[in-house]
Amino acid sequence: MERCVECERLGVTEFRVVPNGDRVWVCQECDAMWREGDDRRAPCFADVLRYLAEFGLTAAALDPVRSATGAPPYQRAWRALRDLVGEGRLSVLRVGGYAGEARDAVGPWGPDAPPLNAAQEIPADPGPVRLRLSGGVVVELAVEVPGGPLPMPGALDHESGPDFALLSRADVESVLRRVRARTWETPDGLGFDTGRFHGEVVLTTDRPSALRVRPA
């Protein structure tokens, strides 16, 4: 589930339109809708009920796509890496997203927290997921890959994160091809640039050990 840019609530979920098989993302709070390929950080394409009505359909035509959390661990890790390098997204954390949204999710909270436009790294406690903030936005999302499911920070700690250690170098390369990234060899692994995001995948014995994603 993602945060909606229209109503700013966590409610955007993937659906399939049953008659034609189209994939759409719909906010269950405000009915904003995006089509496959749309930038869901931009204003929505349409109101979903109006969109469906144009085809003589109702909300009953929307079939929820199974959540990635219900997928097998390998498939979930592959999808999570695709979302991270292709969309700059890990759960509700987004590269290029507002610093306030990131701090709402992982902290720090309270009156002693630095100003949102200050350069800072969050969360305050050490952990494998780190976000670098500057100018009021997230300018880097970094992951140190543990040997198992990724512990999620702050208010997301109820989630079981993806196990990126299940992926091989070949898997990483297939993800980068899928998001049409330009890639190059680095001393530690692979660099990539999708046009929207760029960063590095550090490989240790042909397994990802660290991931870094920044706005292009």
PyMOL commands that set and color helices and strands:
alter all, ss='L'
color gray80, all
select helices_A, chain A and resi 48-53+59-61+68-70+73-87+99-106+154-156+164-166+169-178
alter helices_A, ss='H'
color red, helices_A
select strands_A, chain A and resi 2-3+10-17+23-27+32-35+46-47+62-64+89-90+93-94+120-122+129-134+137-144+182-186+189-193+197-204+207-215
alter strands_A, ss='S'
color yellow, strands_A
deselect
rebuild
show_as cartoon
